[in-house]
Amino acid sequence: MLLAPALHGFTTAFALILAIGAQNAFVLRQGLAKLHVFWLCLLCAASDALLITAGVLGFGYIVDLYPMMPQIMAWGGAAFLLVYGAMRFLAARKGEYAMQLSGQSAGLWATLATGAAFTWLNPHVYLDTLALIGAISTDYEDTARKTAFGIGAVTSSFVFFFSLGYGARLLAPVMQSTRAWRILDIIIGLVMWALAIKLLS
């Protein structure tokens, strides 16, 4: 029966993605601003789908071939998180949120570029998808059950990101003031720096 491995893949991936990280915080922020939500969610979910597929297919062995890869990714990811966190603190200090309050955006491509950086420069994404999900998928030896597990995990990613992006709109009434956006940016900045410190440690 393929339902069991599919549900296993869905719940495993959902639990790994659920933790509030840099990528999730960015999607949440865009969802609150109602800016390019669909394309950003699609980018994040599709990127996860690629990585999950690679993990299930056994791509994780590359890390064994190149032991320094996790460390290099950690340095790059930490640098990006430190810079983005500083940008959020600077934005909170300036308090210039006219674009967010009026529903304007800096641009689709800039948003997608930032979303891609949060996805592909985050070592935890590789750990969760290539290593952990890939390792768990080895519990299923036959191709059909392993494929069902992978489909379940990929489906979970799409459900999560689109729920986060569009579900954030429920909080939109609260985000109608400069003070609310300033608090959000301070929280996101703290999350980014905490994640960067964790990576460097």
Buried (B, 14 or more C-beta within 10 A) or exposed (E): EBEEBBBBBBEBBBEBBEEEBBBBBBBBBBBBBBBBBEBBBBBBBBBBBBBBBBBBEEBBEEBEEEEEBBEEBBEBBBBBBBEBBEBBBEBBEEEEBEEBBEEEBEEEEEBBEBBBBBBBBBBBBBBBBBBBBBEBBEEBEEEEBBBBBBBBBBBBBBBBBBEBBBEBBEEEEEBEEBEBBBBBBBBBBEBBBEBBEEBEE
